[in-house]
């Protein structure tokens, strides 16, 4: 188009004719998709707590959508509560919609930190999100203000496979699991993923890789590697039990049976009351008589024989309890049922004896019950039962784990806001982010679906009908879809088509969009039209879904480097109309015209035009739209001839 423009002689001189600037699709920055200026917004500076000044600066430009927020939690905490209400009043006076971006740094909705995963961190994030929702409500108590929160930290990495790579992998590894085959066939595989142990919070990085084994080459996807980690840990647990059993057998062989029997018989001959009284004097030897000293001596010898065995039994029982805990938390449904049946039959009667003895103060029964609980018969039965079960899935894929935790946090926070503010509660809008549990549209939609499901479950427990809870969940939990973020998947080989397809999958859940351009590698935060984000096709998919939401242009990178407003470029890139209706002239035409609002080439209409016909008395209008010539005082119908 530029070449044609030059060939036709449209140079920067007097009148450029009506070819290029008057074509609806003209413009170097124009993305091909039109958004009314009233639906475009910008964020305040996230570096300061002085959000009133920041919001006012945007409102003074005529901006109709403003997003306030801060990156650092401590900066967000520095915004006085009165300022949220004041921003709301300013918005109402100017007819502006306000959205909020919750703090990012140090807040992961799943609970991940640099040190691993911690449930306390998830709970802390949940409380901070609830606090942010409550502050957002102060801005617009009557509206449904969308509040953005990042879905999570990087925990995985996808990789694109072209047709050749897919074919080679499937031919080379025909025994690959069905789940991985489907991933390979789709051209999208997890190249890297973390595994997480919820018990310790420990994380371990795992790659998609080929390995050479004696039986041939094998392909290992991250989830298969995690299965192997669980199996290895389970084998190690069983090996530890085997070592303890061997130790018990060795200790038993070192104790002469005759000596052990004789000591037990001597203790048994002492009346129970006398024995208990004697033991109470154990540490006061000067109070013992001759017979009691003999009892204590016999008891001490018996303890030297029994103590190592008892200690080993206790260690074995503790290990079995840890393994039982893993099964009940991370085992499959069948394994849990088997263990529950065994426990009910063999363990529960013994624990009841212990409980009853503690309640009645029967020390002897308490001791015998404990001995029964840690006896070889009980321990062997529990060990043999668990040995027949598949390994519990203690180590988990971090993406699945994070999705569940994000959903839990979102559901709890949204329900808290709904309980407090009813149907006017703010909308919690989870934001997609590359390499997180919400890298793609499909993953993001799955997290929202799970969060809504959990919201309904919480509400039902509080007596809310399923129908009402479902309606509320769909209004209160959704997505902030960041086109710049999904475009960053292109650095892993994904195409423009992939960005559009993932936007289509996310579209039904979108409550707000972030429009920022980049080249697919870093989050450059350029205005639309300056990178390679396919805005036209992606925004068209959102429109097809019937979604009309605030569009926040995140162009902070442009402002930082070029120290100028990106808004003129945004209006041109998104082809906004100059006037109210979606019709020409558009900003992509106006910016190319001489004497445009934001940058132009000075006065281009002949001075005689204004001398002859005068100008309207709207002195604020630009010259090219009929405003007064500089220095002229002539008005319309000034008396000049019309010749």
C-alpha positions in Angstrom: 0.0 0.0 0.0 2.9 2.4 0.8 4.5 1.7 -2.6 1.2 2.5 -4.4 0.9 5.6 -2.2 4.3 6.8 -3.5 3.7 5.8 -7.1 0.5 7.8 -7.2 2.4 10.9 -6.2 0.8 11.4 -2.8 3.7 13.3 -1.2 3.8 15.7 1.7 2.7 18.8 -0.2 -0.4 20.8 -0.8 -3.5 18.5 -0.7 -2.8 14.8 -0.9 -5.8 13.9 -2.9 -8.4 11.4 -1.8 -6.6 8.1 -2.4 -4.8 6.7 0.7 -6.0 8.5 3.8 -9.7 8.1 2.9 -9.5 4.3 2.5 -11.1 2.7 5.6 -8.2 0.3 6.0 -5.4 2.8 5.6 -2.7 3.1 8.2 0.6 1.5 8.9 -0.4 0.7 12.5 -4.0 -0.3 11.7 -4.7 -3.9 12.9 -7.8 -4.4 10.8 -10.1 -4.5 13.7 -12.1 -1.6 15.0 -12.8 -0.8 18.6 -14.8 2.4 19.7 -12.7 4.8 21.7 -15.2 4.5 24.6 -14.3 0.8 24.9 -10.6 1.4 25.1 -8.8 2.1 28.4 -5.4 2.4 29.9 -3.8 1.5 33.2 -2.5 4.0 35.7 1.2 3.8 36.7 1.6 0.6 38.8 4.6 2.0 40.5 2.9 4.4 42.8 0.2 4.4 45.4 -1.0 7.9 44.3 -3.7 6.4 42.1 -6.0 9.4 42.3 -3.4 11.6 40.5 -2.9 8.8 38.0 -6.6 8.3 37.4 -7.2 12.0 37.1 -4.4 12.3 34.5 -6.2 9.7 32.3 -9.6 11.1 32.9 -8.4 14.5 31.7 -7.6 13.0 28.4 -11.2 11.9 27.9 -10.3 8.2 28.6 -13.6 6.3 29.2 -12.0 3.1 30.7 -9.3 3.2 33.4 -7.5 0.4 35.2 -6.0 1.1 38.6 -3.6 -1.1 40.5 0.0 -1.7 41.5 2.6 -4.4 40.9 4.0 -4.5 44.5 1.6 -5.5 47.3 3.2 -3.0 49.6 2.5 -0.2 47.1 -1.2 -1.4 46.7 -1.4 -1.4 50.5 -0.2 2.2 50.5 -3.4 3.4 48.8 -5.6 5.0 51.5 -9.1 3.5 51.6 -10.6 6.9 51.0 -8.9 7.1 47.6 -10.9 4.1 46.3 -14.2 6.0 47.0 -12.8 9.2 45.5 -11.8 7.4 42.3 -15.3 6.0 42.2 -16.8 9.5 42.5 -14.5 10.9 39.7 -15.5 8.0 37.5 -19.2 8.7 38.1 -18.8 12.3 37.3 -17.0 11.6 34.0 -19.0 8.6 33.0 -15.9 6.4 33.1 -15.7 2.7 33.7 -13.0 1.7 36.2 -11.3 -1.7 36.5 -8.7 -2.9 38.9 -5.5 -5.0 38.6 -4.6 -6.7 41.8 -0.9 -6.8 43.0 1.3 -9.3 41.2 4.7 -9.6 42.9 5.0 -12.1 45.6 1.4 -13.3 45.4 0.8 -16.6 43.7 -2.8 -17.9 43.9 -1.6 -21.5 44.1 0.9 -20.9 46.9 4.2 -21.3 45.1 7.3 -19.5 46.1 11.0 -19.7 45.2 11.4 -22.2 48.0 8.6 -24.5 46.7 4.9 -24.8 47.6 3.4 -23.8 50.9 -0.3 -23.9 51.9 0.3 -20.9 54.1 1.3 -18.9 51.1 -1.9 -19.9 49.3 -4.0 -18.9 52.3 -2.1 -15.6 52.4 -2.8 -14.9 48.7 -6.4 -15.7 49.3 -6.7 -13.1 52.1 -4.9 -10.5 49.9 -7.3 -11.2 47.0 -10.3 -10.8 49.3 -8.9 -7.5 50.6 -8.4 -6.3 47.0 -12.0 -7.3 46.0 -13.3 -5.4 49.0 -11.3 -2.3 48.0 -12.5 -2.6 44.4 -16.1 -2.6 45.6 -15.6 0.8 47.2 -15.0 2.2 43.7 -18.3 1.1 42.3 -20.7 -0.4 44.9 -23.5 -0.6 42.3 -21.5 -2.1 39.5 -19.8 -5.3 38.7 -16.2 -4.1 38.5 -13.7 -6.7 37.1 -10.6 -7.2 39.1 -7.6 -9.0 37.5 -5.3 -11.4 39.3 -2.4 -13.3 37.7 -3.2 -17.0 37.5 0.2 -18.3 38.6 4.0 -18.4 38.4 5.9 -20.3 35.7 5.8 -24.0 36.4 5.8 -25.6 32.9 6.8 -25.0 29.3 5.1 -26.1 26.1 6.8 -26.9 22.8 5.4 -27.0 19.2 6.0 -30.0 17.1 5.8 -29.7 13.3 4.4 -32.5 11.1 7.8 -34.1 10.6 8.6 -34.2 14.3 5.2 -35.7 15.2 5.6 -38.4 12.6 9.1 -39.3 13.7 8.2 -39.5 17.4 5.2 -41.7 16.9 7.1 -44.0 14.6 10.1 -44.2 16.9 8.1 -44.8 20.0 4.9 -46.8 19.2 4.4 -47.8 22.8 4.0 -44.2 24.0 1.1 -43.7 26.4 -2.2 -42.7 24.8 -2.3 -39.4 26.6 1.1 -38.4 25.2 0.2 -39.7 21.8 -2.7 -37.3 21.7 -0.4 -34.4 22.8 2.1 -35.3 20.0 -0.6 -35.6 17.4 -1.9 -32.2 18.4 1.6 -30.7 17.9 1.7 -29.4 21.5 3.8 -31.2 24.1 5.1 -30.3 27.6 8.8 -29.7 27.1 9.4 -29.1 30.8 7.4 -29.3 34.0 7.8 -29.2 37.7 6.7 -32.0 40.0 5.6 -31.0 43.5 5.4 -33.0 46.7 2.5 -31.4 48.7 3.7 -32.9 52.0 7.1 -31.2 51.9 6.5 -28.5 49.3 9.6 -29.7 47.5 9.7 -29.2 43.7 11.6 -31.1 41.0 12.1 -30.1 37.4 11.4 -32.7 34.7 11.9 -32.6 30.9 10.4 -34.3 27.9 13.3 -36.4 26.7 14.5 -39.6 25.1 16.4 -42.2 27.1 18.4 -45.2 26.0 17.7 -48.4 27.9 18.9 -51.9 27.3 15.6 -52.8 25.8 15.7 -49.8 23.4 15.1 -46.1 23.2 12.2 -44.7 25.3 10.4 -41.4 25.3 9.6 -39.9 28.7 7.1 -37.2 29.0 7.1 -35.3 32.3 4.0 -37.0 33.6 5.5 -40.5 33.0 8.6 -39.4 34.8 6.5 -38.3 37.7 4.9 -41.8 37.8 8.4 -43.2 38.0 9.3 -40.9 40.8 6.3 -42.1 42.8 7.1 -45.7 42.1 10.7 -45.2 43.1 9.7 -43.5 46.4 7.2 -46.3 47.1 9.9 -48.9 46.5 12.2 -47.0 48.9 9.5 -46.9 51.5 9.1 -50.7 51.3 12.8 -51.2 51.3 13.0 -49.2 54.6 10.4 -51.5 56.1 12.4 -54.5 54.9 15.5 -53.2 56.6 13.6 -52.7 59.9 12.2 -56.2 59.7 15.7 -57.6 59.2 16.9 -55.6 62.2 14.1 -57.0 64.3 15.0 -60.6 63.3 18.7 -59.9 64.1 17.9 -58.5 67.5 15.6 -61.4 68.3 18.3 -63.9 67.4 20.7 -62.2 69.8 18.4 -62.7 72.8 18.7 -66.2 74.4 15.2 -67.6 74.5 15.7 -69.3 77.9 16.9 -66.0 79.5 14.1 -64.0 78.0 11.5 -66.6 79.2 12.9 -66.7 82.7 12.8 -62.9 83.1 9.2 -62.8 81.8 8.2 -65.5 84.3 9.9 -63.7 87.2 8.0 -60.5 86.5 4.8 -62.4 86.0 5.1 -63.9 89.5 5.1 -60.5 91.1 1.6 -59.4 92.1 0.3 -56.6 89.9 -0.2 -54.1 92.7 3.3 -54.8 94.2 4.9 -54.5 90.7 3.2 -51.1 90.0 4.2 -49.8 93.5 7.7 -51.0 93.0 8.0 -49.2 89.6 6.9 -46.0 91.2 9.9 -46.2 93.5 12.2 -46.9 90.5 14.1 -43.6 90.8 14.3 -43.7 94.6 16.4 -46.7 95.2 16.9 -45.9 98.9 13.2 -46.5 99.5 13.3 -50.1 98.1 13.5 -53.2 100.3 15.5 -56.2 99.4 12.7 -58.0 97.5 11.8 -54.8 95.6 15.4 -54.4 94.6 15.3 -57.9 93.0 12.1 -57.0 91.1 13.7 -53.8 89.8 16.9 -55.7 88.8 14.9 -58.3 86.9 12.8 -55.7 85.2 15.9 -53.7 84.1 17.4 -56.9 82.6 14.1 -57.5 80.7 14.1 -53.9 79.5 17.6 -54.3 78.1 16.3 -57.3 76.1 13.0 -55.8 75.0 14.0 -52.1 74.4 15.8 -52.5 71.1 12.9 -54.7 69.8 10.3 -52.2 71.0 12.2 -49.3 69.5 12.4 -51.0 66.1 8.7 -51.9 66.3 7.9 -48.2 67.0 10.0 -47.1 64.0 8.3 -49.7 61.8 4.8 -48.6 63.0 5.7 -44.9 62.4 6.8 -45.7 58.9 3.7 -47.6 58.2 1.6 -44.7 59.5 3.4 -42.3 57.1 2.7 -44.7 54.2 -0.9 -45.1 55.2 -1.2 -41.3 55.3 0.2 -41.1 51.7 -2.3 -43.7 50.5 -5.3 -42.0 52.1 -4.3 -38.6 50.7 -2.8 -39.5 47.3 -3.9 -43.1 46.6 -6.6 -44.0 44.1 -10.1 -44.7 45.2 -9.8 -48.5 45.2 -6.6 -48.3 47.4 -8.4 -46.1 49.9 -11.4 -48.5 50.1 -9.1 -51.5 50.7 -7.2 -49.7 53.5 -10.4 -48.4 55.1 -11.8 -52.0 55.3 -8.6 -53.4 56.8 -8.5 -50.5 59.3 -12.1 -51.0 60.4 -11.5 -54.7 60.9 -8.0 -54.9 62.5 -7.0 -51.5 63.8 -10.2 -49.8 65.0 -10.9 -52.4 67.8 -7.4 -51.9 69.2 -7.6 -48.1 69.1 -10.9 -48.4 70.9 -9.3 -50.4 73.7 -6.6 -47.7 74.0 -9.2 -45.0 74.2 -11.3 -46.8 76.8 -8.2 -47.6 78.9 -7.2 -43.9 78.8 -10.6 -42.9 79.9 -10.9 -45.4 82.8 -7.3 -45.0 83.9 -6.5 -48.7 83.4 -2.7 -48.6 82.9 -2.3 -52.3 82.4 -4.9 -52.5 79.7 -3.5 -49.4 78.0 -0.1 -51.1 77.9 -1.4 -54.3 76.5 -3.5 -52.5 73.9 -0.4 -50.6 72.7 1.6 -53.8 72.5 -1.2 -55.3 70.4 -1.1 -52.2 68.1 2.6 -52.6 67.5 2.7 -56.4 67.5 4.2 -58.3 64.6 0.7 -59.6 63.7 -0.8 -56.1 63.3 2.3 -54.6 61.6 2.7 -57.5 59.2 -1.0 -57.4 58.3 -0.9 -53.7 57.5 2.3 -54.0 55.6 1.1 -56.9 53.5 -2.1 -55.1 52.7 -0.4 -52.0 51.5 2.2 -54.0 49.5 -0.6 -55.2 47.2 -1.7 -51.7 46.3 -0.4 -49.4 43.5 2.0 -46.6 44.6 0.2 -43.5 45.9 0.6 -40.5 43.5 2.4 -38.3 46.1 4.5 -36.4 43.7 2.1 -34.5 41.4 2.4 -32.6 38.1 2.7 -29.0 39.1 0.2 -27.8 36.4 -2.6 -30.1 37.7 -1.8 -29.2 41.3 -1.6 -25.5 40.6 -4.9 -25.5 38.7 -6.7 -27.1 41.7 -5.1 -24.7 44.1 -5.8 -21.6 42.0 -9.4 -22.7 41.6 -9.7 -23.2 45.4 -8.3 -19.7 46.1 -10.5 -18.1 43.5 -13.7 -19.9 44.7 -13.1 -19.0 48.3 -12.3 -15.4 47.6 -15.2 -14.9 45.2 -17.6 -16.5 47.6 -16.4 -14.2 50.4 -17.0 -11.2 48.3 -20.5 -12.5 47.2 -21.4 -13.2 50.8 -20.5 -9.7 51.8 -21.7 -7.7 48.8 -24.3 -9.9 47.1 -24.8 -9.6 43.4 -22.9 -6.3 43.3 -19.7 -8.0 44.3 -16.7 -7.4 42.0 -15.8 -10.0 39.4 -12.6 -12.0 40.0 -10.9 -12.2 36.6 -8.0 -14.6 36.4 -5.3 -13.6 33.9 -3.5 -16.0 31.6 0.3 -16.0 31.7 2.9 -18.0 29.7 4.5 -21.0 31.3 1.9 -20.9 34.2 -1.0 -23.3 34.8 -3.0 -20.9 32.6 -0.6 -20.7 29.7 -3.3 -21.4 27.0 -6.9 -20.7 26.4 -7.8 -24.3 27.1 -6.0 -24.4 30.4 -7.4 -21.0 31.5 -10.9 -22.1 30.7 -10.4 -25.3 32.7 -9.3 -23.3 35.8 -12.3 -21.0 35.6 -14.6 -24.1 35.2 -13.1 -25.7 38.3 -13.3 -22.5 40.3 -16.9 -22.1 39.4 -17.6 -25.7 40.3 -16.0 -25.2 43.8 -17.9 -22.0 44.3 -21.2 -23.8 43.8 -20.1 -26.5 46.2 -19.2 -23.9 48.9 -22.5 -22.1 48.3 -24.5 -25.3 48.5 -23.0 -26.1 51.9 -24.2 -22.7 53.1 -27.8 -23.5 52.0 -27.8 -21.8 48.5 -29.6 -23.5 45.8 -27.4 -25.0 43.0 -29.2 -22.9 40.3 -28.5 -19.6 42.2 -25.0 -20.6 43.0 -24.3 -21.5 39.4 -25.6 -18.2 38.1 -23.5 -16.3 40.7 -20.3 -18.3 39.9 -20.6 -17.4 36.2 -20.8 -13.7 37.0 -18.2 -13.6 39.7 -15.4 -15.7 38.2 -14.0 -15.3 34.8 -10.9 -14.4 32.7 -8.8 -11.4 31.9 -7.5 -12.4 28.5 -4.1 -10.9 27.7 -3.4 -11.2 24.0 0.2 -10.2 24.6 0.7 -13.1 27.0 -0.8 -15.7 24.7 1.3 -14.4 21.8 4.5 -15.1 23.9 3.8 -18.8 23.2 5.1 -18.2 19.7 8.7 -18.3 21.0 8.2 -22.0 21.4 7.2 -22.5 17.8 3.5 -21.8 17.9 1.9 -19.9 15.1 -0.4 -16.9 14.8 -3.2 -19.4 14.2 -2.6 -21.0 17.6 -3.0 -17.6 19.3 -6.4 -17.2 17.6 -7.5 -20.7 18.4 -6.7 -20.3 22.1 -8.5 -17.0 22.2 -11.6 -18.8 20.8 -11.4 -21.4 23.6 -11.1 -18.6 26.2 -13.7 -16.3 24.8 -16.8 -17.5 26.7 -15.2 -16.8 30.0 -13.6 -13.4 29.2 -14.6 -10.5 31.5 -11.8 -8.1 30.4 -9.0 -8.0 27.8 -5.5 -6.7 28.0 -4.3 -5.4 24.7 -0.5 -5.3 24.4 1.7 -6.0 21.5 5.0 -7.8 21.3 7.0 -10.1 19.0 6.3 -13.3 20.8 9.5 -13.4 23.0 9.1 -10.9 25.8 6.2 -9.0 27.3 7.2 -5.7 25.5 4.0 -3.9 26.3 3.9 -2.1 22.9 0.7 -0.4 21.6 -1.3 -2.7 19.3 0.0 -2.7 15.7 3.7 -2.4 16.7 4.4 -6.1 17.0 3.0 -9.4 15.6 -0.1 -10.1 17.8 -3.0 -11.1 15.5 -5.4 -8.6 17.0 -7.9 -8.6 14.1 -8.5 -12.4 14.1 -8.3 -12.8 17.9 -10.7 -9.9 18.7 -13.0 -11.2 16.1 -13.3 -14.5 17.9 -14.2 -12.6 21.1 -16.8 -10.7 19.2 -18.3 -13.9 17.7 -18.8 -15.2 21.3 -21.0 -12.1 21.9 -18.5 -10.8 24.5 -18.3 -7.0 25.1 -15.9 -6.1 27.8 -13.4 -3.4 28.8 -10.3 -3.3 26.7 -7.2 -2.2 28.6 -4.3 -1.2 26.5 -1.1 -2.1 28.4 1.6 0.0 26.6 3.8 0.8 29.6 6.9 -0.3 27.8 6.3 2.2 25.0 5.8 5.0 27.6 8.9 4.0 29.5 11.2 4.1 26.4 9.7 6.8 24.3 8.3 9.2 26.9 5.2 9.9 25.0 1.5 8.9 25.0 0.7 5.8 23.1 -3.0 6.7 22.8 -2.8 8.2 19.3 -1.2 5.1 18.0 -3.8 3.0 19.8 -6.7 4.9 18.2 -5.1 4.4 14.8 -4.2 0.7 15.4 -7.7 -0.1 16.5 -9.4 2.1 13.9 -11.6 4.0 16.3 -14.1 6.4 14.7 -13.6 10.1 15.4 -17.2 10.4 16.4 -19.7 8.5 18.3 -21.0 6.2 15.6 -19.0 3.3 14.1 -18.5 5.1 10.8 -15.9 7.1 8.9 -13.8 9.1 9.5 -11.6 6.8 11.5 -8.5 7.6 13.4 -6.3 5.5 11.1 -7.4 7.9 8.4 -7.1 11.1 10.4 -3.6 10.4 11.6 -2.5 10.2 8.0 -4.3 13.4 7.0 -2.6 16.8 7.1 -3.5 18.7 10.2 -4.7 15.7 12.2 -5.5 16.0 15.9 -2.4 14.4 17.3 0.3 15.0 14.7 0.1 16.6 11.3 1.7 18.9 8.9 0.3 22.3 9.8 -2.3 24.2 7.9 -3.0 22.9 4.5 -6.2 24.6 3.4 -5.7 27.9 1.5 -5.9 31.0 3.5 -8.3 32.4 1.0 -10.8 29.7 1.8 -11.3 31.1 5.2 -11.1 34.7 4.1 -13.8 33.9 1.6 -16.2 31.8 3.5 -15.4 32.5 7.1 -15.4 29.8 9.8 -17.8 28.6 12.5 -17.6 30.2 15.9 -16.2 27.0 17.4 -12.8 28.2 18.1 -11.7 25.0 19.7 -12.1 23.0 16.5 -9.0 22.2 14.4 -8.5 24.4 11.4 -9.0 21.5 9.0 -12.4 20.8 10.5 -13.6 24.4 10.1 -12.0 26.1 13.0 -10.8 29.7 12.9 -7.6 30.5 11.1 -4.9 31.8 13.5 -5.2 35.5 13.9 -8.5 35.6 12.0 -11.7 36.9 13.6 -14.0 36.2 10.7 -17.2 34.3 11.4 -19.6 32.3 9.1 -21.6 34.6 6.8 -19.0 37.3 7.4 -20.1 39.3 4.4 -17.4 38.1 2.0 -18.6 37.4 -1.5 -19.1 33.8 -2.5 -17.5 34.2 -5.9 
